[in-house]
Amino acid sequence: MSAIFTDRYPDGWLSKYFVIPLPPIRRTTALIISGRRHPWPEQLTISVYINGELMDQAEIQEGHFTMQTKMKPVMQGKLLIISSSVFVPKDKGISEDTRKLSFLLDDIVIPELPDAMEPYHDLLDFKPRNIFNCTDEPLWDRLSFILADTYKIPDKEMLHPFKNSLWWDKRSDSLSSISGMVYDKFTGRFLTEGTVQIFNKDQILVRKIGINKKGYYQCKGLPAGAYQVVGQSSRYGDQIIRVHMDGFSKVIHIPMLPHS
């Protein structure tokens, strides 16, 4: 029985399998997966399973994508994402990276489980899990292991080739956009009133956007750089999320804490 990597790499990439555990979910809710597919692999189909039951399957085109389906109530279990194909950047002449990669996972949103993927870890503060999953016929088991002595947490120098590779397709003059949902951190319900303010690195307000009745906001045309995204609502404390825009669109969901 061989170990299979089923986690998310620090730079956002998945391999063939991705697994997260699910706590009890008491009513039917949405499951939203957002990510980016680059030119490789040449063809990619993503299948989403919950406790072994196929919930959604889609052929993914190059660029940003979103998959949305409904989740039935579950007592507990696992969410499994399977990619049909992977590629190795070194084999494509992109970099010296020998990982088997499928696509960049930006976020997973389950309203009943707001922090399913803990999406707001700073990249260089990333703490890798010591949990791997392995497969034995149709059963998935969870096991712990001791990291090899050769394992190294990626630093800025190691990640630099990725950000300048062909498939990253980053341009300094590209404009970015931010969008997402504003929701109650405890209940997972979307807020129906409030604003999102965006400040640049000099603490100057550059945008102020109202959220719609479904808790959604969107801001387009942001130059590359560092920003603070601030969620505000009358019955909640301000929530600040720091983000660096680099020419891509990003999904930033804002969890709000109610006033005590």
C-alpha positions as CSV (number, residue, x, y, z in Angstrom):
1,M,0.0,0.0,0.0
2,S,1.7,3.2,-1.2
3,A,1.1,6.7,0.1
4,I,-0.7,9.2,-2.2
5,F,-0.5,12.9,-1.7
6,T,-4.0,14.2,-1.1
7,D,-3.4,17.7,0.3
8,R,-3.0,21.2,-1.3
9,Y,0.5,22.4,-1.9
10,P,1.6,25.7,-0.3
11,D,1.4,27.5,-3.7
12,G,-2.2,26.3,-4.3
13,W,-1.6,23.4,-6.6
14,L,-3.3,20.0,-6.3
15,S,-2.1,16.6,-7.6
16,K,-4.5,13.9,-8.8
17,Y,-6.4,13.6,-5.5
18,F,-7.5,16.1,-2.9
19,V,-9.3,15.1,0.4
20,I,-10.7,17.1,3.3
21,P,-12.8,15.7,6.2
22,L,-16.4,16.9,6.6
23,P,-18.0,17.5,10.0
24,P,-21.8,17.0,10.4
25,I,-23.8,19.1,7.9
26,R,-27.5,19.2,9.0
27,R,-29.3,20.4,5.9
28,T,-28.9,20.6,2.1
29,T,-26.4,23.3,1.2
30,A,-24.2,24.5,-1.7
31,L,-20.7,23.3,-2.5
32,I,-18.7,25.8,-4.6
33,I,-15.2,25.0,-5.9
34,S,-13.2,27.7,-7.7
35,G,-9.8,27.4,-9.3
36,R,-7.6,27.9,-12.3
37,R,-6.5,25.6,-15.1
38,H,-3.3,26.4,-17.0
39,P,-2.4,25.1,-20.5
40,W,-1.3,21.8,-18.9
41,P,-2.6,19.1,-18.6
42,E,-4.0,19.2,-22.1
43,Q,-7.3,17.8,-21.0
44,L,-8.8,17.9,-17.5
45,T,-12.0,16.5,-16.0
46,I,-12.7,17.1,-12.3
47,S,-14.9,14.7,-10.4
48,V,-16.3,15.6,-6.9
49,Y,-17.3,12.8,-4.5
50,I,-18.8,12.9,-1.0
51,N,-18.4,9.7,1.0
52,G,-17.9,7.8,-2.3
53,E,-21.0,9.2,-4.1
54,L,-20.3,11.2,-7.3
55,M,-21.8,14.7,-6.8
56,D,-20.5,16.6,-9.8
57,Q,-18.2,16.1,-12.8
58,A,-17.1,18.6,-15.4
59,E,-14.5,19.0,-18.2
60,I,-12.5,22.1,-17.3
61,Q,-11.3,24.7,-19.9
62,E,-8.2,26.8,-19.5
63,G,-8.6,29.8,-17.2
64,H,-10.6,30.5,-14.1
65,F,-13.5,28.1,-13.4
66,T,-16.2,27.5,-10.8
67,M,-18.1,24.3,-10.1
68,Q,-21.2,24.4,-8.0
69,T,-23.5,21.6,-6.8
70,K,-25.7,20.7,-3.9
71,M,-24.7,18.7,-0.8
72,K,-27.0,16.5,1.0
73,P,-26.9,16.4,4.9
74,V,-24.2,14.2,6.2
75,M,-23.2,13.1,9.7
76,Q,-19.5,13.0,8.8
77,G,-17.3,11.9,5.9
78,K,-14.9,13.1,3.3
79,L,-14.9,15.4,0.3
80,L,-12.8,13.9,-2.5
81,I,-11.7,15.7,-5.7
82,I,-10.2,13.6,-8.5
83,S,-8.5,15.1,-11.5
84,S,-8.4,13.0,-14.6
85,S,-4.9,14.1,-15.7
86,V,-1.7,15.6,-14.2
87,F,1.5,17.0,-15.7
88,V,5.1,17.5,-14.5
89,P,6.5,21.0,-15.1
90,K,10.1,19.7,-15.6
91,D,8.8,17.4,-18.4
92,K,7.3,20.4,-20.1
93,G,10.5,22.4,-19.9
94,I,8.9,25.0,-17.5
95,S,11.0,24.6,-14.4
96,E,12.8,22.0,-12.3
97,D,9.6,21.1,-10.4
98,T,9.0,17.4,-10.5
99,R,5.6,17.4,-8.8
100,K,2.6,15.9,-10.5
101,L,0.1,18.8,-10.8
102,S,-3.4,19.1,-12.0
103,F,-4.9,22.6,-11.3
104,L,-4.7,25.6,-8.9
105,L,-7.4,25.4,-6.2
106,D,-8.4,28.9,-5.1
107,D,-11.2,28.1,-2.6
108,I,-13.9,25.7,-1.5
109,V,-17.0,27.2,0.0
110,I,-19.6,25.2,2.0
111,P,-22.0,27.7,3.7
112,E,-22.6,25.3,6.5
113,L,-18.8,25.0,6.9
114,P,-17.4,28.5,6.3
115,D,-13.7,27.7,7.0
116,A,-13.6,24.4,5.2
117,M,-10.2,25.1,3.6
118,E,-8.8,27.8,5.8
119,P,-8.1,29.9,2.7
120,Y,-6.4,32.9,4.3
121,H,-3.1,31.5,5.4
122,D,-0.2,33.6,4.3
123,L,1.9,31.6,1.8
124,L,5.2,31.9,3.6
125,D,3.6,31.2,7.0
126,F,2.2,27.9,5.6
127,K,2.5,24.9,8.0
128,P,2.3,21.6,6.1
129,R,0.0,19.0,7.5
130,N,1.6,15.7,8.6
131,I,-1.4,13.7,7.4
132,F,-1.4,11.8,4.1
133,N,-4.1,9.5,2.7
134,C,-3.7,6.2,1.0
135,T,-6.0,4.1,-1.0
136,D,-6.7,0.4,-0.7
137,E,-9.3,-0.7,-3.3
138,P,-12.3,1.6,-2.7
139,L,-11.4,2.5,0.9
140,W,-9.6,5.6,2.0
141,D,-7.6,5.4,5.2
142,R,-5.9,8.2,7.1
143,L,-2.4,7.8,8.5
144,S,0.4,10.0,10.0
145,F,4.0,9.9,9.0
146,I,7.3,11.6,9.8
147,L,8.4,14.0,7.1
148,A,11.6,13.0,5.4
149,D,14.9,14.9,6.3
150,T,15.0,16.2,2.7
151,Y,11.6,18.0,3.0
152,K,11.8,21.7,2.8
153,I,9.1,24.3,3.2
154,P,9.0,26.4,0.1
155,D,10.5,29.9,0.5
156,K,10.6,32.9,-1.8
157,E,13.7,31.7,-3.7
158,M,12.1,28.3,-4.4
159,L,8.8,29.8,-5.5
160,H,10.3,32.4,-7.8
161,P,10.6,30.1,-10.9
162,F,6.9,29.4,-10.6
163,K,5.9,33.0,-10.8
164,N,8.0,33.6,-13.9
165,S,7.2,30.4,-15.8
166,L,5.2,30.3,-19.0
167,W,2.1,28.8,-17.5
168,W,1.8,31.4,-14.8
169,D,1.2,34.0,-17.5
170,K,1.8,36.9,-15.2
171,R,2.1,40.4,-16.7
172,S,3.0,43.5,-14.6
173,D,0.5,45.7,-16.4
174,S,-2.4,43.4,-15.9
175,L,-5.4,44.6,-13.9
176,S,-6.9,42.3,-11.2
177,S,-10.4,41.8,-9.8
178,I,-11.6,40.6,-6.4
179,S,-15.0,39.0,-5.8
180,G,-16.6,36.8,-3.2
181,M,-19.2,36.4,-0.5
182,V,-19.6,38.2,2.9
183,Y,-21.0,35.8,5.5
184,D,-21.6,35.2,9.2
185,K,-18.7,33.2,10.4
186,F,-20.7,31.3,13.0
187,T,-23.9,30.4,11.0
188,G,-22.4,30.4,7.5
189,R,-25.4,32.6,6.3
190,F,-24.6,35.3,3.8
191,L,-25.1,38.9,4.9
192,T,-27.8,41.0,3.1
193,E,-26.4,44.4,3.9
194,G,-22.9,45.9,4.2
195,T,-19.9,47.2,2.3
196,V,-16.5,46.1,1.2
197,Q,-13.7,48.7,1.3
198,I,-10.4,48.2,-0.4
199,F,-7.3,50.1,0.7
200,N,-3.9,50.2,-1.0
201,K,-0.5,49.8,0.7
202,D,-0.6,53.5,1.8
203,Q,-3.9,53.0,3.6
204,I,-5.7,55.1,1.0
205,L,-9.3,54.0,0.2
206,V,-9.4,53.1,-3.5
207,R,-12.8,51.3,-3.7
208,K,-16.0,51.0,-1.7
209,I,-18.5,48.4,-2.9
210,G,-21.9,47.5,-1.5
211,I,-22.9,43.8,-1.2
212,N,-26.0,42.6,-2.8
213,K,-28.9,40.7,-1.2
214,K,-27.1,37.4,-1.6
215,G,-23.9,38.7,0.1
216,Y,-21.9,39.0,-3.1
217,Y,-19.4,41.8,-4.0
218,Q,-17.1,42.4,-6.9
219,C,-14.3,44.9,-7.6
220,K,-12.6,45.1,-11.0
221,G,-9.6,47.0,-12.4
222,L,-7.1,46.9,-9.5
223,P,-3.5,47.4,-10.5
224,A,-0.9,44.9,-9.2
225,G,0.1,45.5,-5.5
226,A,-0.8,44.9,-1.9
227,Y,-4.3,45.7,-0.6
228,Q,-6.5,45.4,2.5
229,V,-10.0,44.1,1.9
230,V,-12.3,45.3,4.7
231,G,-15.8,43.9,5.3
232,Q,-18.2,46.1,7.1
233,S,-21.8,45.7,8.3
234,S,-23.8,47.4,11.1
235,R,-24.2,44.3,13.3
236,Y,-20.7,43.0,12.8
237,G,-17.1,44.0,13.6
238,D,-14.9,45.0,10.7
239,Q,-13.0,42.1,9.1
240,I,-9.7,42.8,7.4
241,I,-8.0,40.5,4.9
242,R,-4.7,41.3,3.4
243,V,-4.1,40.2,-0.2
244,H,-1.6,40.8,-3.0
245,M,-3.0,41.2,-6.5
246,D,-0.8,40.0,-9.4
247,G,-2.9,40.3,-12.5
248,F,-5.3,37.5,-11.7
249,S,-8.9,37.5,-10.5
250,K,-9.1,36.3,-6.9
251,V,-12.0,34.9,-4.9
252,I,-11.9,36.4,-1.3
253,H,-14.8,35.3,0.9
254,I,-15.1,37.5,4.0
255,P,-16.2,35.8,7.3
256,M,-17.8,38.4,9.7
257,L,-18.0,38.2,13.5
258,P,-21.2,39.6,15.1
259,H,-21.0,42.1,17.9
260,S,-21.3,40.5,21.3
